[in-house]
């Protein structure tokens, strides 16, 4: 195929020549550094339009001292949740003419954070972080604006985008109650950890709100991993019939998958022999038959909001609210049986 | 909690002072620009070590003209495959002291690519692309080194990291044959498209290799979406018993999910009433009971290899082989029944 292989960049020089002004004038117009006459500005803007000139990142940084670049640090890129947060943040930054640098931090130690900071402190104007759990980053080191998305422990000093954890498990538990369940179990959750503890609290609140006494035998605490789910479900299924729950709330996607595996191992399915509702949507919940009722987190929105708050900070504004708590949404499917 | 809130950067000035040399000497040592005496180099290296100095990206670029920054463009960040490729690439780049900029291109038109090019042509030394399908990017515009990961159509001009598509469906089909299946269907695949066509070819090759005649009624072509899978499986299940396949090969993750949904809709499961084997691993294949036999792509490796080839190009080397074809791996699970 014949085509012109290489087309040279249009530079600021070309724009200046076309507009009949000095290069410094073009720069002043494009970077908003100080005033030029409306007539000159119009000429420059027209030349930019006609030539299709786009400022490149390095050129902007040299003129304005701004790099229009933001660093995003996530534990890893293979996790669905992080992917969606990046998607939302990157879309918003792109719309605003910003560029995103990325870095994964899963295996980071103290020194790695130190290096991260040094390496990017000049290029990135601000940083957007999805903290790893446990969270070992010393955010205090970062002298630039910082926003945390989805935090595990209280981070009162920082701007954060969080999810309504308690509200989510409240809705799941309430959905089971509304369908006639009274023996409702909770699988996973650690009362001491903040995000996890909030999910436990939401379950307890819903029981209280509907006057259902708490039965400790129906609470199987544990870390948010698959194994907690499978062992928890096994234990619940082995309870004597008069105690055995008719419905189970799983605290996250992995514990939900564990519950489903344990059920399948006994030839059972969620929504048939026992009801199941879980925090976080995932492929298995979506496509199993019956599909599983879940709390969906607005993950892309969380990324967009994180980027929006960060740009507010970069523009010298101080959003009043430090914590932004996003709403959980219940997706009703077929895993909650009407009793 | 009391801690020192802000610690100032260690700059090149501090290093020069500690080593007792000029700033330009430190710069020459760190950026390998030209020779200094071994004694001076030692002093500089020691000062760097003692102070824990890390060069920042902008400083390096100003001195060397190198930015040590690479742009990675992917259709979107919510897809598992892209996430793993980014993970592998970013890990490798980090090891090599490079930084990654990212950009999603799913909704990009011609002009957006033009802008992408202009915006990053100064900052990024090279570009790593996971092409969208259909692929609308005019790579010829990009004057910098370029590597494509996972291509859909022949890209002979470029360095590419590909997967052995034909080898993958060959292995899936062979696995069914080795388990006594002779009536084997193929769901999805378009012979005209390169990657997809290769998957169709691998199925046909395996049948040929084992002397099994092709039965066109068992081939349900289509795009690689869920709907092709569910409608394909429905059609196959409705065939008269003497033709109906005992085993099905699905061309990718989405067609596999579609097949599984169609089976579930009839109260059937893969590995019981009918056998199933599919290209690409995914959560549903992994956690269903029975779990589904799949071809696993070395996605993280594909990202690492892409980054490795790109850095070779940036260092002025020309890898001999333009196309790097990675091996597919068969993960045997429980969805192929022994007949």
HADDOCK unambig.tbl for C-alpha pairs under 7 A between the chains (distance, minus, plus):
assign (segid A and resid 5 and name CA) (segid B and resid 140 and name CA) 5.43 0.50 0.50
assign (segid A and resid 5 and name CA) (segid B and resid 141 and name CA) 6.36 0.50 0.50
assign (segid A and resid 6 and name CA) (segid B and resid 140 and name CA) 6.68 0.50 0.50
assign (segid A and resid 6 and name CA) (segid B and resid 141 and name CA) 5.47 0.50 0.50
assign (segid A and resid 6 and name CA) (segid B and resid 143 and name CA) 6.69 0.50 0.50
assign (segid A and resid 7 and name CA) (segid B and resid 141 and name CA) 6.52 0.50 0.50
assign (segid A and resid 9 and name CA) (segid B and resid 118 and name CA) 6.81 0.50 0.50
assign (segid A and resid 54 and name CA) (segid B and resid 115 and name CA) 6.48 0.50 0.50
assign (segid A and resid 54 and name CA) (segid B and resid 118 and name CA) 5.94 0.50 0.50
assign (segid A and resid 54 and name CA) (segid B and resid 119 and name CA) 6.28 0.50 0.50
assign (segid A and resid 55 and name CA) (segid B and resid 119 and name CA) 6.03 0.50 0.50
assign (segid A and resid 56 and name CA) (segid B and resid 118 and name CA) 6.07 0.50 0.50
assign (segid A and resid 56 and name CA) (segid B and resid 119 and name CA) 4.05 0.50 0.50
assign (segid A and resid 56 and name CA) (segid B and resid 120 and name CA) 6.02 0.50 0.50
assign (segid A and resid 56 and name CA) (segid B and resid 122 and name CA) 6.53 0.50 0.50
assign (segid A and resid 57 and name CA) (segid B and resid 119 and name CA) 5.97 0.50 0.50
assign (segid A and resid 57 and name CA) (segid B and resid 120 and name CA) 6.50 0.50 0.50
assign (segid A and resid 57 and name CA) (segid B and resid 123 and name CA) 6.40 0.50 0.50
assign (segid A and resid 58 and name CA) (segid B and resid 122 and name CA) 6.39 0.50 0.50
assign (segid A and resid 58 and name CA) (segid B and resid 123 and name CA) 5.90 0.50 0.50
assign (segid A and resid 76 and name CA) (segid B and resid 87 and name CA) 6.76 0.50 0.50
assign (segid A and resid 77 and name CA) (segid B and resid 83 and name CA) 4.93 0.50 0.50
assign (segid A and resid 77 and name CA) (segid B and resid 84 and name CA) 6.45 0.50 0.50
assign (segid A and resid 77 and name CA) (segid B and resid 86 and name CA) 6.70 0.50 0.50
assign (segid A and resid 77 and name CA) (segid B and resid 87 and name CA) 5.40 0.50 0.50
assign (segid A and resid 78 and name CA) (segid B and resid 80 and name CA) 6.34 0.50 0.50
assign (segid A and resid 78 and name CA) (segid B and resid 83 and name CA) 4.83 0.50 0.50
assign (segid A and resid 78 and name CA) (segid B and resid 84 and name CA) 5.19 0.50 0.50
assign (segid A and resid 78 and name CA) (segid B and resid 87 and name CA) 6.76 0.50 0.50
assign (segid A and resid 80 and name CA) (segid B and resid 78 and name CA) 6.35 0.50 0.50
assign (segid A and resid 83 and name CA) (segid B and resid 77 and name CA) 4.93 0.50 0.50
assign (segid A and resid 83 and name CA) (segid B and resid 78 and name CA) 4.83 0.50 0.50
assign (segid A and resid 83 and name CA) (segid B and resid 83 and name CA) 6.72 0.50 0.50
assign (segid A and resid 84 and name CA) (segid B and resid 77 and name CA) 6.44 0.50 0.50
assign (segid A and resid 84 and name CA) (segid B and resid 78 and name CA) 5.19 0.50 0.50
assign (segid A and resid 86 and name CA) (segid B and resid 77 and name CA) 6.71 0.50 0.50
assign (segid A and resid 87 and name CA) (segid B and resid 76 and name CA) 6.77 0.50 0.50
assign (segid A and resid 87 and name CA) (segid B and resid 77 and name CA) 5.40 0.50 0.50
assign (segid A and resid 87 and name CA) (segid B and resid 78 and name CA) 6.76 0.50 0.50
assign (segid A and resid 100 and name CA) (segid B and resid 101 and name CA) 5.69 0.50 0.50
assign (segid A and resid 100 and name CA) (segid B and resid 102 and name CA) 5.88 0.50 0.50
assign (segid A and resid 101 and name CA) (segid B and resid 100 and name CA) 5.69 0.50 0.50
assign (segid A and resid 101 and name CA) (segid B and resid 101 and name CA) 4.32 0.50 0.50
assign (segid A and resid 101 and name CA) (segid B and resid 102 and name CA) 6.25 0.50 0.50
assign (segid A and resid 102 and name CA) (segid B and resid 100 and name CA) 5.89 0.50 0.50
assign (segid A and resid 102 and name CA) (segid B and resid 101 and name CA) 6.25 0.50 0.50
assign (segid A and resid 115 and name CA) (segid B and resid 54 and name CA) 6.43 0.50 0.50
assign (segid A and resid 118 and name CA) (segid B and resid 9 and name CA) 6.86 0.50 0.50
assign (segid A and resid 118 and name CA) (segid B and resid 54 and name CA) 5.87 0.50 0.50
assign (segid A and resid 118 and name CA) (segid B and resid 56 and name CA) 6.09 0.50 0.50
assign (segid A and resid 119 and name CA) (segid B and resid 54 and name CA) 6.21 0.50 0.50
assign (segid A and resid 119 and name CA) (segid B and resid 55 and name CA) 5.98 0.50 0.50
assign (segid A and resid 119 and name CA) (segid B and resid 56 and name CA) 4.06 0.50 0.50
assign (segid A and resid 119 and name CA) (segid B and resid 57 and name CA) 5.97 0.50 0.50
assign (segid A and resid 120 and name CA) (segid B and resid 56 and name CA) 5.96 0.50 0.50
assign (segid A and resid 120 and name CA) (segid B and resid 57 and name CA) 6.47 0.50 0.50
assign (segid A and resid 122 and name CA) (segid B and resid 56 and name CA) 6.48 0.50 0.50
assign (segid A and resid 122 and name CA) (segid B and resid 58 and name CA) 6.39 0.50 0.50
assign (segid A and resid 123 and name CA) (segid B and resid 57 and name CA) 6.39 0.50 0.50
assign (segid A and resid 123 and name CA) (segid B and resid 58 and name CA) 5.86 0.50 0.50
assign (segid A and resid 140 and name CA) (segid B and resid 5 and name CA) 5.41 0.50 0.50
assign (segid A and resid 140 and name CA) (segid B and resid 6 and name CA) 6.58 0.50 0.50
assign (segid A and resid 141 and name CA) (segid B and resid 5 and name CA) 6.47 0.50 0.50
assign (segid A and resid 141 and name CA) (segid B and resid 6 and name CA) 5.50 0.50 0.50
assign (segid A and resid 141 and name CA) (segid B and resid 7 and name CA) 6.45 0.50 0.50
assign (segid A and resid 143 and name CA) (segid B and resid 6 and name CA) 6.59 0.50 0.50
assign (segid A and resid 264 and name CA) (segid B and resid 289 and name CA) 6.30 0.50 0.50
assign (segid A and resid 283 and name CA) (segid B and resid 283 and name CA) 6.47 0.50 0.50
assign (segid A and resid 283 and name CA) (segid B and resid 284 and name CA) 6.41 0.50 0.50
assign (segid A and resid 284 and name CA) (segid B and resid 283 and name CA) 6.44 0.50 0.50
assign (segid A and resid 284 and name CA) (segid B and resid 284 and name CA) 5.17 0.50 0.50
assign (segid A and resid 289 and name CA) (segid B and resid 264 and name CA) 6.28 0.50 0.50
